[in-house]
Amino acid sequence: MNTSGPVDQGLRLIPFRGLRYVPERVGSLAAVTSPPYDVVVRPDGLHHLESADPHNIVRLILPQADTARDRHRQAADTLDRWLAEGVIAPDPDPVLYVYEQRNDEILQRGLIGALALSPAAEGIVLPHEDVMDDVVADRAELMRTTGAHLEPLLLTYRGDGGTPTGAGAVIDRTVLREPLLATTTEDGFRHRLWAVTDPSDRHEIETDLARNQALIADGHHRWATYLRLQREQTAPGPWDYGLVLLVDTMRHPLQVRAIHRLLRGLPVSRALKALTGHFRVQRVEGPLPRALDALAEAAAAGNAFLLAGDGAFHLVDRPDPALLARTVRADRPAAWRTLDATVLHSTLLDEVWRIPDAPEHIGYIHDTAAAVEQAERLDATAVLMHPVREEVVRDLARQGVTMPRKSTSFGPKPATGLVMRSLALD
């Protein structure tokens, strides 16, 4: 991410002894991986992953028990048992890792390491979304109890472009060697991981990253968790660093997708009735891809949403300007006030539908088809969103303005389970 001026103290990524699955002890590396914890569609996706392999990482990131305390304790006991049984083992030396994701259309490469933590005010790592306190509290207790960072955050920075130098040059040299691991997950992505062990390579990376700042692309709750746990410490130590994947988006641009809402307890009929006089509502033809095209066309002209859950699709657009003026904060930049996510939360959820902002009422689902399917099964309302442009996200982050939570989904996201970090080893 380009800066408006020089960065006095930029990104600092240090090596660590990664925890990795021992291939001979599991069915396959692909079978023990998972998407990030907040992308797993529950319960169907959770059950699918649990049945894929008895050692699937989902048993650590989304443990199942009656209470939060029992869930976290179960995750810690499972991790300890897998370490004792040799299912997971630490690498012999601290290293940085080069990580590659590739399918027929996308090639993404970046660096995995332990990144020095810094508050947003320092301008080194910039968040762009708000977070939910209950999610941060849950992730914090999981990290405390396991003493581990189980999945890397996705952060982006903007290199110089042109001929690769610094970190980019090291990555290009590293991928010519034999990887530590290679696997293909069921979504068609091929994953490879290498260790960067040469001190001169590490120095080249360190010098390059020190000139850069990063944008949190995915993992705002885990970054907030890192900062919360760091504040609890009384002396410098491993809690001053967090597990991340850093990607130079000048070389590997990320995709930006929307995150959709599942409004539990609100049938589509009631949602539509409440919109009368506030928004234009039109029924649009399916199937889902065709309805999403209609959403994209409407979103080009202003705020627009697609409601589903009753077997049909309903395009909601053209909000009443007086309603927006009354419900959307006026002390934020115009780019923030006109975000679909802003209008959804400030106007629709808070004012029109009056839905409490709590997990039992609002679910966040990345997959469009899954959001529709769950809404139909639960007699609920799926609010399908159109993605925001990356430059809008970056500009707001530079201004220190955070977007409503779950406004964006950057990807591809790193697979969870390929490398983890134990704080006891640092």
BELLIN-V159022 format. One record per residue. RES is the residue in one small letter. PSI is psi in degrees with one decimal (none if undefined). NEAR is the number of other C-alpha atoms within 10 Angstrom. Layout:
BEGIN
res->RES psi->PSI near->NEAR
res->RES psi->PSI near->NEAR
END
This chain:
BEGIN
res->m psi->121.6 near->19
res->n psi->147.7 near->16
res->t psi->158.9 near->15
res->s psi->-11.2 near->7
res->g psi->-178.5 near->6
res->p psi->144.6 near->11
res->v psi->119.3 near->15
res->d psi->-40.2 near->11
res->q psi->101.4 near->14
res->g psi->-147.3 near->22
res->l psi->137.2 near->23
res->r psi->107.7 near->21
res->l psi->121.4 near->25
res->i psi->155.1 near->19
res->p psi->160.6 near->19
res->f psi->163.5 near->25
res->r psi->99.5 near->22
res->g psi->141.2 near->26
res->l psi->128.3 near->22
res->r psi->151.1 near->19
res->y psi->142.7 near->27
res->v psi->112.4 near->14
res->p psi->-35.2 near->12
res->e psi->-14.3 near->10
res->r psi->-1.5 near->14
res->v psi->161.4 near->17
res->g psi->-48.8 near->14
res->s psi->154.8 near->18
res->l psi->-36.5 near->23
res->a psi->-37.1 near->21
res->a psi->-15.6 near->22
res->v psi->-1.3 near->24
res->t psi->170.5 near->24
res->s psi->157.5 near->25
res->p psi->169.2 near->18
res->p psi->154.5 near->21
res->y psi->-34.6 near->17
res->d psi->0.0 near->15
res->v psi->-20.5 near->16
res->v psi->122.6 near->20
res->v psi->117.7 near->19
res->r psi->144.2 near->13
res->p psi->-15.7 near->8
res->d psi->-49.4 near->10
res->g psi->-36.6 near->16
res->l psi->-47.2 near->19
res->h psi->-37.3 near->13
res->h psi->-44.0 near->13
res->l psi->-40.2 near->21
res->e psi->-34.5 near->17
res->s psi->-12.1 near->13
res->a psi->-37.5 near->16
res->d psi->139.3 near->18
res->p psi->-14.1 near->14
res->h psi->20.1 near->23
res->n psi->139.8 near->24
res->i psi->-18.0 near->26
res->v psi->-23.2 near->27
res->r psi->-16.5 near->20
res->l psi->-40.9 near->23
res->i psi->-24.6 near->23
res->l psi->62.5 near->17
res->p psi->150.1 near->19
res->q psi->119.3 near->16
res->a psi->173.2 near->13
res->d psi->-32.8 near->7
res->t psi->159.8 near->9
res->a psi->-42.3 near->14
res->r psi->-44.3 near->13
res->d psi->-36.5 near->13
res->r psi->-47.0 near->21
res->h psi->-40.3 near->26
res->r psi->-37.8 near->19
res->q psi->-42.3 near->20
res->a psi->-43.9 near->24
res->a psi->-43.2 near->21
res->d psi->-38.9 near->15
res->t psi->-45.3 near->17
res->l psi->-45.5 near->22
res->d psi->-41.2 near->14
res->r psi->-43.1 near->13
res->w psi->-35.8 near->16
res->l psi->-43.7 near->16
res->a psi->-34.2 near->11
res->e psi->-6.1 near->11
res->g psi->14.2 near->14
res->v psi->-37.3 near->17
res->i psi->141.7 near->22
res->a psi->148.7 near->16
res->p psi->146.0 near->20
res->d psi->152.8 near->14
res->p psi->-30.3 near->10
res->d psi->156.0 near->12
res->p psi->132.1 near->18
res->v psi->163.3 near->22
res->l psi->155.9 near->24
res->y psi->138.7 near->23
res->v psi->130.0 near->25
res->y psi->131.3 near->25
res->e psi->135.1 near->21
res->q psi->135.0 near->21
res->r psi->137.8 near->16
res->n psi->-163.2 near->13
res->d psi->-18.3 near->8
res->e psi->-22.3 near->6
res->i psi->137.2 near->13
res->l psi->120.8 near->16
res->q psi->129.6 near->21
res->r psi->144.8 near->24
res->g psi->-173.6 near->26
res->l psi->131.7 near->26
res->i psi->128.9 near->30
res->g psi->-173.8 near->28
res->a psi->115.3 near->26
res->l psi->132.9 near->19
res->a psi->131.2 near->19
res->l psi->149.5 near->20
res->s psi->142.7 near->19
res->p psi->159.0 near->13
res->a psi->-32.1 near->13
res->a psi->-23.8 near->9
res->e psi->-13.5 near->13
res->g psi->21.3 near->20
res->i psi->-47.5 near->24
res->v psi->118.6 near->25
res->l psi->119.2 near->28
res->p psi->158.9 near->30
res->h psi->1.0 near->28
res->e psi->149.8 near->22
res->d psi->164.1 near->16
res->v psi->163.7 near->20
res->m psi->126.0 near->15
res->d psi->-37.6 near->12
res->d psi->-34.8 near->12
res->v psi->-42.5 near->15
res->v psi->-43.2 near->19
res->a psi->-41.1 near->17
res->d psi->-46.7 near->16
res->r psi->-35.5 near->20
res->a psi->-43.3 near->21
res->e psi->-35.8 near->18
res->l psi->-44.2 near->27
res->m psi->-40.8 near->23
res->r psi->-47.0 near->15
res->t psi->-40.5 near->17
res->t psi->-22.1 near->23
res->g psi->35.8 near->17
res->a psi->153.4 near->21
res->h psi->111.3 near->25
res->l psi->-15.5 near->25
res->e psi->135.9 near->26
res->p psi->142.4 near->28
res->l psi->159.2 near->24
res->l psi->114.1 near->24
res->l psi->148.6 near->26
res->t psi->150.2 near->26
res->y psi->167.0 near->22
res->r psi->105.8 near->19
res->g psi->-171.8 near->23
res->d psi->-14.9 near->16
res->g psi->-177.5 near->12
res->g psi->-151.5 near->8
res->t psi->127.5 near->7
res->p psi->133.0 near->14
res->t psi->172.2 near->16
res->g psi->-129.8 near->18
res->a psi->-39.2 near->22
res->g psi->-40.3 near->23
res->a psi->-40.0 near->14
res->v psi->-42.9 near->20
res->i psi->-45.3 near->23
res->d psi->-36.7 near->14
res->r psi->-38.6 near->10
res->t psi->-39.5 near->19
res->v psi->-4.9 near->17
res->l psi->-12.6 near->9
res->r psi->171.8 near->10
res->e psi->130.8 near->12
res->p psi->161.3 near->16
res->l psi->-36.5 near->11
res->l psi->156.1 near->15
res->a psi->133.3 near->15
res->t psi->159.6 near->17
res->t psi->121.5 near->17
res->t psi->166.4 near->16
res->e psi->-12.5 near->10
res->d psi->3.2 near->7
res->g psi->-3.9 near->11
res->f psi->135.7 near->19
res->r psi->132.6 near->17
res->h psi->135.6 near->23
res->r psi->148.9 near->20
res->l psi->133.7 near->24
res->w psi->157.2 near->23
res->a psi->135.9 near->23
res->v psi->109.1 near->19
res->t psi->-21.8 near->15
res->d psi->125.1 near->11
res->p psi->-34.7 near->10
res->s psi->-35.3 near->11
res->d psi->-43.1 near->18
res->r psi->-40.0 near->20
res->h psi->-40.0 near->13
res->e psi->-41.4 near->16
res->i psi->-46.3 near->23
res->e psi->-44.8 near->18
res->t psi->-40.6 near->15
res->d psi->-50.0 near->18
res->l psi->-27.0 near->21
res->a psi->-15.2 near->16
res->r psi->3.5 near->18
res->n psi->158.4 near->24
res->q psi->163.5 near->25
res->a psi->153.5 near->24
res->l psi->132.0 near->23
res->i psi->114.2 near->22
res->a psi->-42.8 near->27
res->d psi->127.4 near->27
res->g psi->29.7 near->24
res->h psi->-39.9 near->23
res->h psi->-38.4 near->25
res->r psi->-35.3 near->23
res->w psi->-44.1 near->24
res->a psi->-34.1 near->22
res->t psi->-45.6 near->23
res->y psi->-47.6 near->23
res->l psi->-38.2 near->19
res->r psi->-45.7 near->15
res->l psi->-33.9 near->17
res->q psi->-41.0 near->20
res->r psi->-24.0 near->12
res->e psi->-16.2 near->9
res->q psi->150.7 near->12
res->t psi->-5.6 near->7
res->a psi->155.0 near->10
res->p psi->147.7 near->9
res->g psi->-162.5 near->11
res->p psi->-22.0 near->17
res->w psi->-5.6 near->23
res->d psi->0.1 near->18
res->y psi->152.7 near->22
res->g psi->146.3 near->26
res->l psi->124.3 near->29
res->v psi->159.0 near->25
res->l psi->123.2 near->24
res->l psi->125.2 near->27
res->v psi->130.6 near->26
res->d psi->107.7 near->23
res->t psi->-4.2 near->18
res->m psi->-32.2 near->16
res->r psi->-34.4 near->18
res->h psi->81.4 near->15
res->p psi->137.8 near->18
res->l psi->157.5 near->21
res->q psi->143.8 near->14
res->v psi->120.7 near->17
res->r psi->167.1 near->19
res->a psi->159.4 near->20
res->i psi->128.6 near->25
res->h psi->160.4 near->28
res->r psi->139.3 near->24
res->l psi->113.5 near->26
res->l psi->95.5 near->27
res->r psi->139.0 near->19
res->g psi->2.2 near->16
res->l psi->99.2 near->20
res->p psi->153.6 near->19
res->v psi->-39.7 near->25
res->s psi->-42.3 near->13
res->r psi->-36.3 near->13
res->a psi->-43.5 near->17
res->l psi->-40.9 near->16
res->k psi->-38.5 near->11
res->a psi->-18.3 near->14
res->l psi->-10.7 near->16
res->t psi->125.9 near->11
res->g psi->-7.7 near->11
res->h psi->-37.8 near->19
res->f psi->158.0 near->20
res->r psi->136.1 near->15
res->v psi->126.9 near->21
res->q psi->138.6 near->12
res->r psi->132.4 near->13
res->v psi->154.3 near->17
res->e psi->146.3 near->15
res->g psi->-171.9 near->15
res->p psi->-172.9 near->10
res->l psi->-48.2 near->16
res->p psi->-37.9 near->12
res->r psi->-40.8 near->12
res->a psi->-36.7 near->18
res->l psi->-31.7 near->22
res->d psi->-40.6 near->13
res->a psi->-38.1 near->19
res->l psi->-45.3 near->23
res->a psi->-40.5 near->17
res->e psi->-42.4 near->12
res->a psi->-36.4 near->19
res->a psi->-24.5 near->20
res->a psi->-20.5 near->10
res->a psi->-9.1 near->10
res->g psi->-168.3 near->13
res->n psi->132.2 near->22
res->a psi->146.0 near->27
res->f psi->155.9 near->25
res->l psi->120.6 near->26
res->l psi->140.4 near->24
res->a psi->163.2 near->26
res->g psi->-11.7 near->26
res->d psi->18.6 near->20
res->g psi->1.0 near->11
res->a psi->177.6 near->17
res->f psi->136.0 near->23
res->h psi->117.7 near->24
res->l psi->126.5 near->23
res->v psi->116.4 near->23
res->d psi->-171.2 near->20
res->r psi->63.8 near->15
res->p psi->151.2 near->20
res->d psi->119.7 near->12
res->p psi->-36.7 near->10
res->a psi->-36.6 near->9
res->l psi->-43.5 near->16
res->l psi->-43.6 near->18
res->a psi->-31.7 near->12
res->r psi->-26.4 near->12
res->t psi->-22.6 near->17
res->v psi->132.8 near->18
res->r psi->136.5 near->13
res->a psi->-6.2 near->12
res->d psi->23.4 near->8
res->r psi->160.3 near->11
res->p psi->155.6 near->12
res->a psi->-35.9 near->9
res->a psi->-32.5 near->13
res->w psi->-42.1 near->22
res->r psi->-26.9 near->19
res->t psi->3.3 near->14
res->l psi->141.5 near->19
res->d psi->-40.8 near->21
res->a psi->-36.6 near->27
res->t psi->-48.7 near->21
res->v psi->-38.8 near->21
res->l psi->-50.5 near->21
res->h psi->-45.2 near->20
res->s psi->-38.1 near->20
res->t psi->-55.7 near->21
res->l psi->-55.8 near->23
res->l psi->-45.9 near->16
res->d psi->-39.7 near->15
res->e psi->-53.0 near->14
res->v psi->-51.3 near->18
res->w psi->-20.7 near->18
res->r psi->56.6 near->12
res->i psi->123.6 near->17
res->p psi->141.8 near->11
res->d psi->79.3 near->13
res->a psi->151.4 near->10
res->p psi->-30.8 near->14
res->e psi->-14.5 near->10
res->h psi->-32.8 near->14
res->i psi->122.1 near->19
res->g psi->150.6 near->16
res->y psi->119.5 near->20
res->i psi->128.8 near->25
res->h psi->-35.2 near->20
res->d psi->126.1 near->16
res->t psi->-49.9 near->19
res->a psi->-38.1 near->13
res->a psi->-37.8 near->18
res->a psi->-43.1 near->26
res->v psi->-44.5 near->27
res->e psi->-44.2 near->17
res->q psi->-38.7 near->20
res->a psi->-41.9 near->27
res->e psi->-37.8 near->19
res->r psi->-32.2 near->10
res->l psi->3.2 near->16
res->d psi->46.5 near->19
res->a psi->-175.9 near->25
res->t psi->125.7 near->29
res->a psi->127.4 near->33
res->v psi->107.5 near->26
res->l psi->133.9 near->27
res->m psi->155.5 near->26
res->h psi->138.0 near->25
res->p psi->147.8 near->21
res->v psi->152.4 near->18
res->r psi->144.7 near->12
res->e psi->-37.5 near->16
res->e psi->-29.7 near->9
res->v psi->-42.9 near->12
res->v psi->-47.8 near->23
res->r psi->-42.8 near->20
res->d psi->-41.6 near->13
res->l psi->-39.6 near->19
res->a psi->-39.3 near->21
res->r psi->-31.0 near->18
res->q psi->-3.0 near->11
res->g psi->21.1 near->15
res->v psi->120.6 near->19
res->t psi->143.8 near->19
res->m psi->162.2 near->22
res->p psi->145.7 near->20
res->r psi->150.0 near->18
res->k psi->41.3 near->21
res->s psi->-26.5 near->24
res->t psi->159.2 near->26
res->s psi->103.9 near->21
res->f psi->148.3 near->21
res->g psi->175.2 near->15
res->p psi->145.5 near->18
res->k psi->149.2 near->21
res->p psi->143.2 near->24
res->a psi->134.5 near->18
res->t psi->132.1 near->21
res->g psi->-9.2 near->25
res->l psi->-35.1 near->26
res->v psi->134.4 near->25
res->m psi->171.5 near->23
res->r psi->122.1 near->23
res->s psi->125.3 near->19
res->l psi->-19.7 near->19
res->a psi->-19.1 near->9
res->l psi->-11.8 near->14
res->d psi->none near->15
END
